[in-house]
């Protein structure tokens, strides 16, 4: 099937458009975060844009090495009139951005959800949703009289392209034909107007270009109420220079797209290719879990809808109604961005279920992706601020990530140690960097002198008013091997409390769990591991991590991150943001009166990576065997 060209008659003779609505450049003030800062804090990132509404900051690397970033943007709010696509350039790997241009005029029909792609020829394409009919409202459901004013998830898939590394863009916009499915024919317009949008950045796989997107059947209260996934595949986009000769296929075959495993909402589909030629897709639902699917025939058919798991036969991944993206890197390994909580059908801009952002590392094995335990990638100290719609960039051996908070969009250099952790490549730290302050063996009933705990105070330093610095916050981790004679409540494993109950305790609960409690005289904060994990008469490895930066308290038990299981939406808790300094006895009591054994014990004045906690669990378990 070939495309149709959409061209205003009065400008047919023109080919390139130097500027389609110029926007002022952002001042060049970005620098990489110094080593003494916590680079996971999004405020240490390099600003792309902080203006109005700024979403989906997706990047391609041009042939001249510059970064080209497309952003869906609006002067006011998401979905308002004037929403369009802005494109900008960086020639220093995201530190400064210039040459801001609107791909479509903000006075015309709404243009949204830009998806950039660079072909082997060096041509850069940007695909987007375009309200080609210029609707100012839409019917929300078939047979309904209700209308909604948002018109940014309907219309045609269009593209423009650049042949000069993103400096100028084709004057003509071109339409990509999308085949109707049953869900289209059931929409209020019978498929004549298609409801759809996409966040799946195009990929190249076995010579074909693929774009993931969601078809929408109806809207409830102005938001998607029924959706399923589809893909546009071009067999020659990577090499063909004549836009009239591009060939497009809508996948999968048949009349039904990739639907959710439960419910009616499955959208924001995105793809990666596997080494055996398969395709892997993730997409969000409102069930508290994302879905995944595999195709072994280039996207024509897919495995049945299924909630995503950590690997064949393993537990389900938890994720709310938010972007969840997968990316393959040059080493053949994968990253998966998600939010590690099971809040079903929870959706509002800037919400807490999108903070922090977590990642899993993926390794391909027998045509399937096996995922690591989760790590925190980015956080905002304001727990009400969400972080979403990322893009991963690999350039000169360094991996970066972009993200947006709907107004501010930034780029960050990813700590290589996080990547090593999720990819199973972690090497031990030096003694000074490890910040281990205590290590004991077979220590049941002992006492030990411990150094003062690090301060959890919030400290913000400033070089200049426009350049905030965020120092690393105090953090602690406790790792131990323990054998319970009984998992009855009230057994003390660790206790450092002094006057006014200041200190930390690790105690069993009436739920058969272990709970860590911290008290700084003013505030007491506690969290416990998942229920059902601890058994009497066998050794367990337990790691409690109190991360003063992200304010996340988490547990790793026997090498597995506690994600709440079926009992809790969140397996991780929150340290009170005003928690300050523990001034305890300076003495740690280890298992006073405990009926069992405490073998290895370690204390750290830092937050262990989940991968480091898993490493401790494996090493401690091996020593017991």
C-alpha positions in Angstrom: 0.0 0.0 0.0 1.4 3.5 -0.9 0.9 6.7 1.0 -1.1 9.8 0.1 0.6 13.1 0.1 -1.1 16.1 1.8 0.2 19.4 0.4 -1.2 22.9 0.5 -1.7 23.9 -3.1 -0.1 27.3 -2.8 3.3 25.9 -1.8 3.6 22.8 -4.1 6.8 24.2 -5.6 8.7 24.4 -2.3 10.7 21.5 -0.9 12.4 22.4 2.3 11.1 24.4 5.1 13.9 26.1 7.1 11.7 27.2 10.0 8.1 26.2 10.8 7.5 28.5 13.8 10.8 29.3 15.6 11.1 29.1 19.4 13.7 30.7 21.5 16.7 28.5 22.6 17.3 27.6 26.2 20.3 29.2 27.8 23.4 27.1 27.7 23.9 26.4 31.4 23.8 22.6 31.6 26.6 20.6 33.0 27.0 17.0 33.9 26.3 16.3 37.6 29.5 16.4 39.8 30.6 13.2 41.5 29.4 14.3 44.9 25.8 14.6 43.7 23.2 11.9 43.4 22.8 11.7 39.6 19.5 9.7 40.1 17.9 13.0 41.3 16.3 14.4 38.3 17.1 17.9 39.3 20.8 17.1 38.5 19.9 16.4 34.9 20.6 18.6 31.8 17.6 20.6 30.8 16.2 20.2 27.3 13.2 22.4 27.8 11.1 23.8 30.7 8.2 25.5 29.2 4.4 25.0 29.2 3.7 21.4 28.4 6.7 19.4 27.1 6.3 15.6 26.6 8.0 12.6 25.0 11.5 14.0 24.5 12.7 11.4 22.0 16.2 11.6 20.5 18.0 10.3 17.4 21.7 10.8 16.7 22.2 12.4 13.3 25.0 11.5 10.8 27.0 14.5 11.9 26.9 13.3 15.6 24.3 15.9 16.8 21.3 14.9 18.8 17.9 15.7 17.3 15.1 15.8 19.9 11.4 15.9 19.2 8.9 17.1 21.9 5.2 17.3 21.9 4.6 20.7 23.4 2.0 23.3 24.1 2.1 26.8 25.7 -0.6 25.8 28.2 -1.6 22.3 29.0 -1.6 18.8 27.5 -4.3 18.5 24.9 -5.1 22.2 24.5 -5.4 24.0 21.2 -1.9 25.0 20.0 -0.3 21.6 20.8 2.4 20.8 18.2 5.7 19.2 17.7 8.9 21.1 18.5 12.3 19.9 17.3 15.7 21.0 18.7 19.4 20.1 18.3 22.3 19.5 20.6 25.9 19.3 19.5 27.4 18.5 22.9 25.5 15.3 23.9 22.5 17.0 25.6 24.3 19.7 27.6 22.9 22.6 25.5 20.0 22.7 23.0 19.4 25.2 20.2 17.5 25.6 16.9 14.1 25.1 18.4 11.5 24.8 15.6 7.8 23.8 15.4 7.3 21.0 12.9 3.6 22.2 12.5 2.4 25.7 13.2 0.8 26.0 16.6 -2.1 27.9 15.0 -3.2 25.0 12.9 -4.7 21.5 13.7 -3.2 19.8 16.7 -0.1 17.7 16.1 1.1 15.3 18.8 3.2 12.4 19.9 6.3 12.7 17.8 8.3 9.6 17.0 11.7 10.2 15.4 13.6 7.6 13.3 16.9 7.8 11.4 17.4 5.7 8.3 20.7 4.3 6.9 20.7 7.1 4.4 20.9 9.7 7.2 17.4 10.9 6.6 15.5 11.7 9.8 11.8 11.1 9.9 9.3 12.3 12.5 6.0 10.5 12.6 3.1 12.0 14.6 -0.6 12.1 15.2 -2.3 14.9 13.2 -5.8 16.1 13.5 -6.1 16.3 9.8 -9.8 17.1 9.7 -9.3 20.1 12.1 -11.9 18.8 14.6 -12.5 21.0 17.6 -14.3 18.3 19.6 -15.0 14.6 19.3 -17.8 12.2 20.2 -16.6 10.1 23.1 -18.7 6.9 22.6 -20.8 5.3 19.9 -24.4 6.5 20.2 -23.5 9.1 22.8 -24.2 12.8 22.7 -21.2 13.5 24.9 -18.3 15.4 23.3 -14.8 16.0 24.5 -12.6 19.0 23.7 -9.3 17.0 23.5 -8.6 16.2 19.8 -5.0 15.0 20.1 -5.6 11.3 19.9 -7.3 11.1 16.6 -6.7 11.8 12.9 -3.9 10.6 10.6 -0.3 9.3 11.0 1.8 11.9 9.3 5.5 12.4 8.8 8.0 15.0 7.7 11.7 14.4 7.1 15.1 16.1 7.2 18.1 15.4 4.9 20.4 17.9 6.6 20.8 16.5 10.2 17.6 18.1 11.5 18.3 21.7 10.4 15.4 21.9 8.0 12.4 19.8 7.4 10.4 18.8 4.3 7.6 21.3 3.6 5.3 18.6 2.6 3.8 16.3 5.2 3.0 12.7 4.2 0.3 10.4 5.3 0.9 6.8 6.5 -2.2 4.6 5.8 -3.4 2.7 8.9 -5.7 -0.2 8.2 -9.0 -0.3 10.1 -9.6 -3.0 12.7 -12.8 -4.0 14.4 -12.1 -1.4 17.2 -12.0 1.4 14.6 -15.2 0.4 12.9 -16.9 0.4 16.4 -15.8 3.9 17.2 -18.3 6.8 17.0 -17.3 7.6 13.5 -17.3 4.0 12.2 -13.6 4.2 11.4 -13.9 7.1 9.1 -12.0 9.1 11.7 -9.4 6.9 13.6 -8.8 7.3 17.3 -5.2 6.5 17.9 -1.8 7.7 19.3 1.7 6.3 19.7 4.7 6.4 22.0 6.5 3.5 20.5 9.7 5.0 19.1 10.4 3.3 15.7 12.9 0.5 15.6 14.7 -1.2 12.7 14.5 -5.0 12.8 15.8 -7.2 10.0 15.7 -4.4 7.5 12.1 -3.4 8.4 11.0 -0.3 10.3 8.3 -0.8 13.0 6.2 1.8 14.8 4.0 0.7 17.7 0.8 2.6 18.5 -2.6 2.2 20.2 -6.0 2.2 18.5 -8.8 3.6 20.7 -12.5 2.5 20.5 -14.1 4.9 22.9 -13.4 7.5 25.6 -14.8 7.6 29.1 -14.8 11.0 30.8 -12.5 12.3 28.1 -9.9 9.5 28.5 -9.3 6.3 26.7 -11.8 3.6 27.8 -11.0 0.9 25.3 -7.7 0.4 23.4 -5.5 -2.2 21.8 -2.1 -2.2 20.0 -1.1 -2.2 16.4 2.1 -1.7 14.4 3.0 0.0 11.2 5.7 -1.8 9.3 7.6 -0.3 6.4 9.8 -2.7 4.3 11.8 0.0 2.6 11.8 3.1 4.9 15.5 2.4 5.8 16.7 2.8 2.2 14.1 4.4 0.0 14.4 8.2 -0.6 11.2 8.7 -2.6 8.5 9.2 -0.1 5.9 8.2 -2.7 7.4 4.7 -3.0 7.4 3.8 0.7 5.5 0.6 1.4 3.4 0.2 4.6 1.7 -2.7 6.3 -0.6 -2.5 9.3 0.0 -5.4 11.7 -0.9 -7.8 13.2 -2.9 -9.7 10.6 -6.6 -9.9 11.0 -9.1 -7.6 12.7 -7.8 -7.5 16.3 -4.7 -5.9 17.8 -2.7 -6.7 20.9 -5.3 -6.5 23.7 -4.8 -6.6 27.5 -4.8 -9.8 29.4 -7.7 -8.4 31.4 -10.0 -5.4 31.0 -10.4 -3.2 28.0 -7.3 -0.9 28.1 -4.0 -1.9 26.6 -1.9 0.9 25.0 1.5 2.5 24.5 2.9 -0.5 22.8 6.7 -0.5 22.1 9.0 -3.0 20.5 12.5 -4.5 20.5 14.0 -7.2 18.2 15.6 -10.4 19.5 18.7 -12.0 18.0 16.6 -15.0 16.7 14.5 -12.6 14.6 11.6 -12.5 17.1 9.9 -9.3 18.2 9.1 -8.5 21.9 6.4 -5.9 22.9 5.4 -4.3 26.2 2.3 -2.3 26.8 0.4 -0.8 29.7 -2.9 -1.8 31.2 -5.1 -0.7 34.2 -4.7 -4.0 36.0 -1.6 -3.2 38.0 0.6 -5.2 35.6 1.9 -4.5 32.1 1.4 -6.9 29.3 4.0 -8.5 27.0 3.9 -10.5 23.8 6.3 -12.2 21.4 6.0 -12.5 17.6 8.0 -15.1 15.7 6.9 -14.0 12.2 7.7 -10.3 12.0 4.6 -9.0 13.8 2.0 -10.8 11.8 0.9 -13.0 14.7 1.6 -12.7 18.4 1.5 -14.8 21.5 -1.8 -14.5 23.5 -2.2 -11.5 25.8 -0.3 -12.1 29.0 0.8 -10.1 32.0 4.6 -9.5 31.9 6.7 -11.6 34.2 10.4 -11.6 35.3 11.0 -14.6 33.1 9.2 -17.9 32.2 7.4 -19.2 35.3 8.4 -16.2 37.5 6.4 -13.6 39.3 4.5 -10.8 37.6 6.0 -7.4 37.1 4.0 -4.6 38.8 3.3 -1.3 37.0 0.4 1.3 36.9 -1.2 3.1 34.0 2.0 4.8 32.8 4.6 4.5 30.1 6.7 1.3 30.3 9.4 1.2 27.7 11.9 -1.5 26.6 15.2 -0.7 24.8 17.9 -2.9 23.3 21.5 -1.8 23.4 24.7 -2.5 21.4 25.7 -5.3 23.8 22.5 -7.2 23.0 21.1 -6.6 26.4 17.9 -4.8 27.4 16.5 -2.1 29.8 12.9 -1.9 30.8 11.6 1.3 32.4 8.6 1.0 34.8 7.4 2.2 38.2 7.4 -1.0 40.3 3.9 -0.6 41.9 0.6 -2.2 41.2 -1.8 0.8 41.5 -4.5 -0.3 39.1 -6.3 2.3 36.9 -4.6 5.2 38.7 -4.1 8.1 36.3 -3.5 11.8 36.7 -0.7 14.2 35.6 2.3 14.4 37.9 1.2 11.6 40.2 3.1 9.7 42.8 2.8 6.3 41.1 5.3 7.6 38.5 8.0 8.4 41.0 10.6 6.9 41.3 11.4 5.5 37.9 12.8 1.9 38.1 14.6 -0.3 35.5 15.0 -4.0 35.0 18.0 -5.4 33.0 17.1 -8.0 30.4 19.2 -10.9 29.0 18.0 -13.0 26.1 17.8 -16.7 26.6 16.2 -19.3 24.3 14.1 -16.6 22.5 12.8 -15.1 25.8 13.9 -12.1 27.9 14.8 -12.9 31.5 14.7 -9.8 33.7 16.9 -8.8 36.7 15.6 -7.5 40.0 14.6 -3.8 39.9 16.9 -0.8 40.5 15.9 2.9 41.0 17.1 4.9 38.0 15.6 8.3 38.7 13.6 10.1 41.4 12.3 13.5 42.3 12.4 14.4 46.0 8.9 15.8 45.6 6.9 12.6 45.8 3.9 14.2 44.0 5.9 14.8 40.9 5.9 12.0 38.3 8.6 11.1 35.8 7.8 9.4 32.5 8.0 9.0 28.8 11.8 8.3 28.6 14.1 7.6 25.7 17.4 5.8 26.0 20.4 7.1 24.0 23.7 5.2 23.4 26.5 7.3 22.2 30.3 6.7 22.3 30.0 4.0 24.9 27.8 6.1 27.3 24.1 5.5 27.9 21.8 8.4 28.6 18.1 8.7 29.4 15.7 11.5 28.7 12.5 12.0 30.7 9.7 14.5 31.2 7.6 15.8 34.1 5.2 17.2 31.5 6.6 20.7 31.9 10.4 20.1 32.2 12.2 17.6 30.0 15.8 16.6 30.8 18.6 14.3 29.8 20.7 12.3 32.3 23.9 10.2 32.1 23.1 6.8 33.6 25.5 5.6 36.3 27.4 2.7 34.7 27.2 0.8 38.0 23.4 0.7 37.8 23.7 -0.8 34.3 26.3 -3.3 35.5 24.0 -4.3 38.3 21.0 -5.0 36.2 23.0 -6.8 33.5 24.8 -9.1 35.9 28.2 -7.5 35.4 28.7 -6.0 38.9 32.2 -5.9 40.3 33.0 -5.3 44.1 33.7 -1.8 45.1 36.9 -0.7 46.8 36.8 -0.7 50.6 36.5 3.1 50.8 33.7 3.3 48.3 31.9 0.4 49.8 31.2 2.3 53.1 30.8 -0.9 55.1 31.1 0.0 58.7 30.5 -3.3 60.4 30.9 -7.0 59.6 30.4 -9.9 62.1 30.1 -13.6 61.9 28.0 -15.9 64.1 27.0 -13.0 66.3 23.8 -14.0 68.0 23.6 -12.3 71.4 26.6 -10.1 70.9 26.9 -6.3 71.2 29.0 -4.1 68.9 30.1 -0.5 68.9 28.9 1.3 65.8 29.8 4.7 64.4 27.3 7.6 64.2 24.7 7.2 61.6 24.8 9.5 58.5 22.5 12.5 58.4 19.3 12.2 56.5 18.8 15.9 56.4 17.7 17.5 53.2 20.7 19.7 52.0 20.6 21.7 48.9 23.7 23.8 47.9 23.9 26.3 45.1 26.7 27.5 42.9 24.4 30.0 41.3 20.6 30.5 41.6 20.1 29.0 38.2 22.2 25.9 38.9 21.0 23.9 41.9 23.1 21.2 43.4 21.7 18.3 45.3 24.2 16.6 47.6 23.9 12.9 48.3 21.7 12.2 51.3 22.5 9.9 54.2 21.5 6.3 53.6 22.0 3.0 55.4 21.7 -0.7 54.6 21.6 -3.8 56.9 22.4 -7.2 55.6 22.2 -10.4 57.6 21.8 -14.2 57.4 19.4 -15.5 59.9 17.8 -18.9 60.9 14.6 -18.7 62.8 13.5 -21.3 65.3 10.1 -19.6 65.0 8.9 -16.6 63.1 6.7 -15.5 66.0 6.2 -11.7 66.5 8.4 -9.6 68.7 11.8 -11.2 68.2 14.6 -8.6 68.1 17.3 -9.1 65.5 19.0 -5.7 65.9 18.5 -2.8 68.3 20.5 0.4 68.6 18.0 2.5 70.5 19.2 4.9 73.1 17.3 7.7 74.8 14.0 8.9 73.4 13.8 5.6 71.4 16.3 7.0 68.8 18.0 4.4 66.7 17.1 1.5 64.5 15.5 -1.9 65.2 14.9 -5.0 63.1 12.1 -7.0 64.6 9.7 -9.8 63.6 6.0 -9.0 63.3 2.7 -10.8 63.7 2.6 -11.2 59.9 5.6 -13.4 59.8 7.8 -10.6 58.4 10.8 -8.6 59.5 10.3 -4.8 60.0 12.9 -2.1 60.2 12.1 0.9 62.3 14.1 4.2 62.4 13.6 7.0 64.9 15.3 10.4 65.1 13.4 11.6 68.2 10.9 13.6 66.2 9.8 11.1 63.5 9.5 7.3 63.5 9.5 5.5 60.1 9.0 1.8 59.5 8.6 -0.7 56.7 8.5 -4.5 56.5 9.4 -7.2 54.0 6.7 -9.2 52.2 4.7 -11.7 54.1 5.1 -15.5 53.5 8.8 -15.5 52.7 10.3 -16.4 56.1 10.2 -20.0 57.3 11.3 -21.6 60.6 14.2 -24.0 60.5 15.9 -22.7 57.4 18.5 -19.9 56.7 17.3 -16.7 55.1 19.3 -13.7 53.8 17.6 -10.4 54.5 18.8 -7.0 53.3 17.0 -3.8 54.4 17.9 -0.7 52.3 17.1 2.9 53.5 17.8 5.2 50.6 18.0 8.8 51.8 18.0 10.2 48.3 14.9 8.6 46.8 13.4 8.2 50.3 12.7 4.5 49.4 12.8 1.8 52.1 13.1 -1.7 50.5 13.8 -5.3 51.4 15.6 -8.0 49.5 15.0 -11.5 50.9 16.8 -14.5 49.6 17.9 -12.6 46.5 14.5 -11.3 45.5 13.2 -7.8 45.8 10.1 -7.5 47.8 7.5 -5.9 45.5 4.4 -6.5 47.7 3.3 -9.7 46.2 -0.4 -10.1 46.0 -1.0 -8.3 49.4 0.4 -4.8 48.7 0.4 -2.5 45.7 3.8 -1.3 46.9 6.5 -3.6 48.1 8.7 -0.6 49.0 7.9 2.2 51.5 8.9 5.8 52.0 11.2 7.4 54.5 9.6 10.6 55.9 11.0 13.5 53.9 11.7 15.4 57.2 13.6 12.6 58.8 16.9 14.0 60.1 19.6 12.5 62.3 19.7 9.4 64.5 21.5 9.9 67.7 21.3 6.5 69.4 23.3 4.6 72.0 26.3 3.9 69.7 25.9 0.3 70.6 24.2 -2.4 68.5 22.5 -5.3 70.3 22.4 -8.3 68.0 19.6 -10.8 68.7 19.1 -10.2 72.4 17.1 -13.2 73.6 16.6 -14.4 70.0 15.8 -18.1 69.6 17.7 -18.8 66.5 21.0 -18.0 64.8 22.3 -14.8 63.2 25.3 -15.7 61.0 26.8 -13.0 58.8 25.9 -9.3 59.6 27.0 -6.2 57.7 26.1 -2.5 58.1 26.6 0.1 55.5 26.5 3.9 55.5 25.0 3.9 52.0 22.1 2.5 50.1 23.1 -0.8 48.4 21.9 -1.4 44.9 19.4 -4.1 44.7 22.1 -6.0 42.7 24.5 -5.7 45.6 21.9 -7.0 48.0 21.3 -9.9 45.7 25.0 -10.5 45.6 25.2 -10.6 49.4 22.3 -13.1 49.5 24.0 -15.4 47.1 27.4 -15.3 48.7 26.0 -15.7 52.2 23.8 -18.7 51.1 26.8 -20.3 49.4 28.9 -20.0 52.6 26.1 -21.8 54.6 26.0 -24.6 52.1 
